[in-house]
Amino acid sequence: MSRSHIDVSVLAGEACPVSEVLDHVSGKWSIGILVAAAQGPVRFTELERSITGISRRMLTLNLRKLERDGLLVRTVHPVVPPKVEYTLTEMARELHKALLELTDWAERHGSTVAAAQAAYDREHNE
């Protein structure tokens, strides 16, 4: 086996936890929830209003998932009616920073990617 040979099975094993985490945070609604919650403590109804197209049920499921993953903290205030707020954990704040960097990268390189796709399509569809 040459030095340049890479054992893909080893890489796949190492990537598995990464893939699992990325699957959780890259879901259709997770990023929107994390971005909305990054502004500080946010209530359920504020999240519901700020995320276009999400149903109450889907919001509830995603909030529970993000809380279970350690990305959100749910705080119930003992008042009537109950007041529930969601806050990003430090880990989620770090993720939010990475998402902003990814967004910046996409904005800088989006037209280059589109041009490369168009060139590829012209070359391979002739």
Contacts in CASP RR format, 6 or more apart in sequence:
PFRMAT RR
TARGET T0000
AUTHOR 0000-0000-0000
METHOD contacts of the structure
MODEL  1
MSRSHIDVSVLAGEACPVSEVLDHVSGKWSIGILVAAAQGPVRFTELERS
ITGISRRMLTLNLRKLERDGLLVRTVHPVVPPKVEYTLTEMARELHKALL
ELTDWAERHGSTVAAAQAAYDREHNE
21 69 0 8 1.000
24 30 0 8 1.000
24 65 0 8 1.000
24 66 0 8 1.000
24 69 0 8 1.000
25 31 0 8 1.000
25 34 0 8 1.000
25 69 0 8 1.000
25 71 0 8 1.000
25 95 0 8 1.000
29 51 0 8 1.000
29 54 0 8 1.000
29 58 0 8 1.000
29 59 0 8 1.000
29 62 0 8 1.000
30 62 0 8 1.000
30 65 0 8 1.000
30 66 0 8 1.000
31 99 0 8 1.000
32 51 0 8 1.000
33 47 0 8 1.000
33 51 0 8 1.000
33 59 0 8 1.000
33 62 0 8 1.000
33 63 0 8 1.000
33 66 0 8 1.000
33 72 0 8 1.000
34 66 0 8 1.000
34 71 0 8 1.000
34 88 0 8 1.000
34 92 0 8 1.000
34 95 0 8 1.000
34 96 0 8 1.000
34 99 0 8 1.000
35 96 0 8 1.000
35 99 0 8 1.000
36 42 0 8 1.000
36 46 0 8 1.000
36 47 0 8 1.000
36 50 0 8 1.000
36 51 0 8 1.000
37 47 0 8 1.000
37 72 0 8 1.000
37 86 0 8 1.000
37 87 0 8 1.000
37 88 0 8 1.000
37 92 0 8 1.000
38 88 0 8 1.000
38 92 0 8 1.000
38 93 0 8 1.000
38 96 0 8 1.000
40 87 0 8 1.000
40 88 0 8 1.000
41 75 0 8 1.000
41 85 0 8 1.000
41 86 0 8 1.000
41 87 0 8 1.000
42 85 0 8 1.000
42 86 0 8 1.000
42 87 0 8 1.000
43 83 0 8 1.000
43 84 0 8 1.000
43 85 0 8 1.000
43 86 0 8 1.000
44 59 0 8 1.000
44 63 0 8 1.000
44 84 0 8 1.000
44 86 0 8 1.000
47 59 0 8 1.000
47 63 0 8 1.000
47 86 0 8 1.000
48 54 0 8 1.000
48 56 0 8 1.000
48 59 0 8 1.000
51 59 0 8 1.000
54 62 0 8 1.000
63 72 0 8 1.000
63 74 0 8 1.000
63 86 0 8 1.000
66 72 0 8 1.000
66 92 0 8 1.000
67 73 0 8 1.000
67 74 0 8 1.000
67 86 0 8 1.000
70 89 0 8 1.000
70 91 0 8 1.000
70 92 0 8 1.000
71 88 0 8 1.000
71 89 0 8 1.000
71 91 0 8 1.000
71 92 0 8 1.000
71 95 0 8 1.000
72 86 0 8 1.000
72 87 0 8 1.000
72 88 0 8 1.000
72 89 0 8 1.000
72 92 0 8 1.000
73 86 0 8 1.000
73 87 0 8 1.000
73 88 0 8 1.000
73 89 0 8 1.000
74 84 0 8 1.000
74 85 0 8 1.000
74 86 0 8 1.000
75 84 0 8 1.000
75 85 0 8 1.000
75 86 0 8 1.000
75 87 0 8 1.000
76 82 0 8 1.000
76 83 0 8 1.000
76 84 0 8 1.000
77 83 0 8 1.000
77 84 0 8 1.000
77 85 0 8 1.000
88 96 0 8 1.000
END
